[in-house]
Amino acid sequence: MMISSSVRSAVRAGGLTAALAALLCTTATTVSVAAAEPPSARTAAVRADVPAGVTAGVAVFDRRTGTFTEQLNTAAQFRSASVVKLLIALDVLWNRSPDALSAADRARIDTMLRGSDDAAASTFWSNNGSGAIVDRMVARLGLTDTARPPSTHPGYWGYTALSARDTVKIYRHLLDSAPAATRDYLLGGLRQSTRCATDGYDQHFGIAGSFNQPWAVKQGWSGFSSGGCTAPTTKAAEAAGSGEAGESLGTAGAVDLSRPALHTTGVVGAGDRSIVAVFTLHPGGTSYGKAYTDIGRLTRSLNVPGASRPAGTWIGTWGSGVRVRTQATTASGAVTTLPAGVEVLVGCQKRGQQVSQPPYAGDWWAHLPQYGGYMTNIYLSVPENQVPGVPVC
């Protein structure tokens, strides 16, 4: 059955019944929704468009011209979260070929770079001197805004201070100064970044969501309780040895250790033309989906030479535990679970299985090219079952 736009809007502003939740979601809670972004916004957006309430440090460096195309608070220090894994990996390989690594260490670096594995990072941190790793890399690379974690939390590698301009220096070293074997090995890992990190967070936000490949990314997140892909994990599990959960510590010097942090860094375009570093802090209590959406909008607003942007329409979603499936049916396999309330890129839509729970029904499904699957249009934050302006698959 079909329902009116007014009823659909009213239902989306409230809750959904348990029966529909069991059919489509792991849970169905109401979240604030993001408005659809018209296709033209991808090319007409204002540069460094920082969403309200977000604190950002941004640097985009064009390697072809040797100039910055974007600079915003480039020296501001942020807690690095998992971006520090770049320094941890470079330290392991300093004056050593990747071929000289033990099988165990090679496996740790692979999962640390591809899946942002925290256990691997903690092993290297503990075995190689903890904060001394940061000290060594500061001296080697001439970093000016990078510092080891506060003395109160020496084991929390995620509390290393880092800036956008220092992150550009790290990538410039990797691309232009590091031995070719090291460069190819580490960038090869970053090019194979998995959508779901080993801790269950969807890590293809920012650069990975804003631009077509080729890209190589190292992302960071801290202070969130659930990030899509899997069911929420406990803060104790997230925080073990890394500080990734971001307990409320206030500040350490100029570094905020309290507000939720989400960072996207990497190289973009043929020949790794542009280096992009975007560090963000969000108001306390911000959901992962909201932060994911905000850093995506900020990244898409940037002037990134050599970048190719995906076609489609960005549309907000609502509900938590919403699944992306291989086909337009609830019986097909689940590709992944979306972060609650995240904005998604819709390439096209088609009719599929009718999903009905009075007073709410619909048989249109959206194809999400970046996920390689479909989600029911029920969870798109638009009033119609068939989204206006989106082509039929």
ABEGO torsion letter per residue (X at the ends): XBBBAAAAAAAAABBBBAAAAAAABABBBBBBBBBBBBAAAAAABBBGBBBBGBBBBBBBBBAAAGBBABBBGAABBBBAEAAAAAAAAAAAABGBBAAABBAAAAAAAAAAAAAGBAAAAAAAAAAAGEAAAAAAAAAAAGBAABBBBBAABAABAAABBBBAAAAAAAAAAAAAABBAAAAAAAAAAAAABBABBAAGBBABBEAAAABBOBBBBBBBBBGBABAEGBBBBBAAAAABGAGAAGBBAEBBEABBAABBBBBBBEBBEBGGABBBBBBBBBBBGBBAAAAAAAAAAAAAABBBBGBBBBBEBBBBBBEBGBBBBABBBAABBBABBBBBGBBBBBABBBBBBBBBBOABBBABBBBBAAAGBBBBAAABBBABABBBGBBBX
